Amino acid sequence: MSLVPPDTAPAILPRRHQAVFGASYAAGGAAMLVLTLLGLYLQVRSGDPSTWLAQNQISLAQPNVQLFTLVMSAVTMQWAVWSIARDERGQALWASGITLLLGLAFVNQTWFLWNNLGLPLTNAAGKWFYALTGAHVALVALGLLYLLLMAFRVLGGSFGSRLPDGLAAPAVLWHTAVLLYVPIWIGVYVAK
């Protein structure tokens, strides 16, 4: 029996969203890395723009498809977060699965672009191009792995409306990866 009357007991504090904070810090670090690589890529490219990707012109069709694939995956990722916050586990799993498929499609499209481009690593353009796009693909792969692990936990019933952080944390990382592709798309593919 408690000596404190129930009406004067302190309110229960809400959970502190550790997973979302951790994912935010990881996303911030990844964003700094990718944006730094983009800045270095643009700086090196501005040194000699006449020979930059002179033999290997990148068609804009493939990067456009990659951009729209990531935008669609951002919508389905937010659908998963919305669904788990309303205890709709089936919808959350469907949305997570679609997001995983779209993320894998993006990685496949990037791999296809790398193979068709045939840019050698012996020149500066190849080194910086693969470093920048490879870092972004690594971030997308990390987001896919994190989402897959959290989707298994949703399947097991660990998350619901009382604790929706399970899908909110990978959503932070995923939306960061999607947003980071926009300056890459503009700086590397559009403004060749």
Solvent accessible surface area in square Angstrom, and as a share of the most:
residue,aa,sasa,rsa
1,M,238,1.06
2,S,77,0.50
3,L,178,0.89
4,V,78,0.45
5,P,72,0.45
6,P,128,0.80
7,D,126,0.65
8,T,92,0.53
9,A,51,0.40
10,P,119,0.75
11,A,91,0.70
12,I,169,0.86
13,L,152,0.76
14,P,110,0.69
15,R,147,0.54
16,R,173,0.63
17,H,87,0.39
18,Q,109,0.48
19,A,46,0.36
20,V,32,0.19
21,F,109,0.46
22,G,40,0.38
23,A,7,0.06
24,S,44,0.29
25,Y,171,0.65
26,A,53,0.41
27,A,4,0.03
28,G,31,0.30
29,G,34,0.33
30,A,22,0.17
31,A,19,0.15
32,M,132,0.59
33,L,100,0.50
34,V,1,0.01
35,L,85,0.42
36,T,77,0.45
37,L,29,0.14
38,L,13,0.07
39,G,39,0.38
40,L,68,0.34
41,Y,0,0.00
42,L,62,0.31
43,Q,124,0.55
44,V,50,0.29
45,R,34,0.12
46,S,78,0.50
47,G,67,0.64
48,D,69,0.36
49,P,94,0.59
50,S,93,0.60
51,T,89,0.51
52,W,21,0.07
53,L,8,0.04
54,A,60,0.46
55,Q,172,0.76
56,N,31,0.16
57,Q,119,0.53
58,I,3,0.01
59,S,74,0.48
60,L,63,0.31
61,A,67,0.52
62,Q,38,0.17
63,P,0,0.00
64,N,44,0.23
65,V,77,0.44
66,Q,1,0.01
67,L,18,0.09
68,F,127,0.53
69,T,6,0.04
70,L,0,0.00
71,V,67,0.39
72,M,101,0.45
73,S,0,0.00
74,A,18,0.14
75,V,101,0.58
76,T,18,0.10
77,M,0,0.00
78,Q,87,0.39
79,W,88,0.31
80,A,0,0.00
81,V,24,0.14
82,W,122,0.43
83,S,0,0.00
84,I,0,0.00
85,A,36,0.28
86,R,126,0.46
87,D,81,0.42
88,E,78,0.35
89,R,88,0.32
90,G,46,0.44
91,Q,72,0.32
92,A,0,0.00
93,L,51,0.25
94,W,180,0.63
95,A,0,0.00
96,S,1,0.01
97,G,28,0.27
98,I,60,0.30
99,T,0,0.00
100,L,29,0.14
101,L,123,0.61
102,L,32,0.16
103,G,0,0.00
104,L,101,0.50
105,A,35,0.27
106,F,2,0.01
107,V,41,0.23
108,N,102,0.52
109,Q,31,0.14
110,T,4,0.02
111,W,147,0.51
112,F,113,0.47
113,L,13,0.06
114,W,44,0.15
115,N,96,0.49
116,N,98,0.50
117,L,20,0.10
118,G,54,0.52
119,L,9,0.04
120,P,63,0.39
121,L,110,0.55
122,T,120,0.70
123,N,64,0.33
124,A,47,0.36
125,A,5,0.04
126,G,0,0.00
127,K,112,0.48
128,W,64,0.22
129,F,0,0.00
130,Y,47,0.18
131,A,43,0.33
132,L,0,0.00
133,T,6,0.03
134,G,23,0.22
135,A,19,0.14
136,H,3,0.01
137,V,19,0.11
138,A,61,0.48
139,L,8,0.04
140,V,0,0.00
141,A,46,0.36
142,L,90,0.45
143,G,2,0.02
144,L,15,0.08
145,L,97,0.48
146,Y,52,0.20
147,L,1,0.00
148,L,71,0.35
149,L,92,0.46
150,M,26,0.12
151,A,12,0.09
152,F,123,0.51
153,R,115,0.42
154,V,1,0.00
155,L,115,0.57
156,G,68,0.66
157,G,38,0.37
158,S,51,0.33
159,F,12,0.05
160,G,10,0.09
161,S,51,0.33
162,R,233,0.85
163,L,44,0.22
164,P,36,0.23
165,D,12,0.06
166,G,2,0.02
167,L,0,0.00
168,A,22,0.17
169,A,0,0.00
170,P,1,0.00
171,A,6,0.05
172,V,44,0.25
173,L,6,0.03
174,W,1,0.00
175,H,49,0.22
176,T,26,0.15
177,A,1,0.01
178,V,11,0.06
179,L,124,0.62
180,L,10,0.05
181,Y,5,0.02
182,V,58,0.33
183,P,41,0.26
184,I,1,0.00
185,W,55,0.19
186,I,88,0.45
187,G,8,0.08
188,V,0,0.00
189,Y,2,0.01
190,V,68,0.39
191,A,52,0.40
192,K,87,0.37
